[in-house]
Amino acid sequence: MSSTLIAEQLLNGLQFGLMLFLIAAGLTLVFGILDILNVAHGSLYMAGAYVAAQTMQWTGSLLASIVVAAVVTGVVGLVIELVLIRKLVVRDHLAQVLGTFAIILIANDLVKMLWGPAPMMMNMPASLSGPVRLLPDLLYPAYRLLIIAVGLALALGLYLFVTRTRAGVLVRAGASNRQMATLMGVRVPLLFLGVFVLGAVLAAIAGALLGPVTAVQAGMGEQILILVLVCIVIGGIGSMRGAFVGALLVGFVDTAGRAFLPTLLKTFLSPAVASSVGPTLAAISIYLLMAVVLVFRPAGLFPARG
Amino acid sequence: MKKSSLTGALVLALLLAFPLVAPALDLGFYVSFVRRVLIFALAASSLNLILGYGGMVALGHAAFFGAGAYVVAMLSVEGLSNALIAWPLALLVTALLALFVGLVSLRTRGVYFIMITLAFAQMVYYIFISLRKYGGEDGVNLSSHSKLPWLELSNENTFYYVVLVIVLASLWLMNRFVQARFGQALQGIRENEARMEALGYPVMRLKLLAFVLAACFAALAGVLLANHNLFVSPSLMHWTESANLIIMVIVGGMGLKYGGLVGAAVMLSLEEFLRLYTDYWHMPLGALLLAIVLLAPHGLAGLWNSAVKKKEAVK
């Protein structure tokens, strides 16, 4: 195994982890502050990807795609919060799962009606489609580097927002003790709305960025949702730091598992066994990780409350 | 006669007579559909046992459902079709699986319990995908129906009645469990776990027992479904299938005697009906779910119950 390959896979893991974090940040905030398990969060990611792909077809500009996706999905999030989430806040987790699952059903059919059942292609800008020479013998796709850069910038921005701004203080207050925050005079409905829209915008940006490297199709939200849930559960639900650590862990473990496990197993198992066990083990590795974390830390690595 | 038992008797009579009168009414196609509803009713009711009565929100129940189906299918591929051996074996394997999953996941609470049951179900899902000998991701066909003494399951109507008897007996049995001391204690745990612990109930053991029992009934439903479709695939165990079962229970009414039955019947009928008119049948289904969540917090069976109560109060 060459060091180039390892470096490349590390970058892949970082890229995947950062995108997971963008989606996980919104989900964990919504959970931490609104106390709502929003399984439709993946649908917002899907909405972002579709809107971005459509804008890309019209304008050919990646920046425009990301901005339009963020704005449109932000508005969608605003409507969902006002119409549904607001009413679900006072209900139990089960009603919340059911209510937001209904959104998934509706959203998936809606995109199929608007854009057809076939996956949609989102082209990446020609200037970014080539590779970049990072080291003498390490070539890496420019577009993936861009994803990493934007992901890091947004993560940093989010960190500064949460730790350095007044709105961020309110968000943290709401996450650590909602009732106390209410009593201290935080305008909770407005805070809820802001957090939900922020989550929608972040998910949409992730969808827009990943659009060119994945298939934009109905159901893409549920696939990523499960991974994102795993991230925030590992990190401790409601904790931003936890979401970040969890997302990077899942990104690295998943990428490394797929890239190295099959070859690694071949060194001490017969090729036939290794080639059938390897991919399975890689696929279940993140769930295994989560189960192990929960056995030893039943509230995740960075419990947000209590 | 009380109104609710009258309704029950009516439904039972309809279910018993259906395969006999269906061909005359040109509804023969629906015999198989009703059979599927009954099988899913059993699966949803088994989930209701832990979700509704035990307060354990397990998002991995489809794994047990699928495990039961897979054991029968795998044995059938290996040439063992004797139901008297294959079916108990399917239940046993699933019970052991549930025992392990339960031992680990019941240590966690709330959302973390939801997630860890999901994690185990996903692991089982991927393990079955990797079994290339049994079709991998594509699934595998059963070589034949399971063989029961004296009964021929390949006969549509015979199989229907076998399913009906098994499902009704299981529902009755689960209802007995709920009314027994065990079930009462389970509901006590749902309401206040610390208090039940303080009263000296072996909380963990009771929850584990309920978890394993529910898994066994789910496996039984899986066994029947494998025979119904003569085909199994890992998609049976996908997490959305677990979510579907939860939806059936919530729509039917959590912790209500016929919640699973009502939920399965309503959801599957809606799906069947909407499919006739549109490819986009998920959307009205979603709208309906929203309506149920917002307007009928206790599910349809709960709505019915309160309507009956209101009527009786008027009298």
Interface residues (C-beta under 8 A of the other chain):
Chain A: F31 L37 V39 L84 K87 L88 R91 H93 L94 A95 V97 L98 G99 F101 A102 I103 I104 L105 I106 N108 D109 L110 K112 M113 E222 I226 L229 V230 V233 I237 S276 V277 P279 T280 A283 I284 Y287 L288 M290 A291 L294 V295 P298 A299 G300
Chain B: L51 V57 V104 R107 T108 R109 G110 V111 Y112 I114 M115 I116 L118 A119 F120 Q122 M123 Y126 I127 I129 S130 R132 W239 T240 A243 I246 I247 I250 M254 D279 Y280 W281 H282 M283 L285 G286 A287 L289 L290 I292 V293 L294 P297
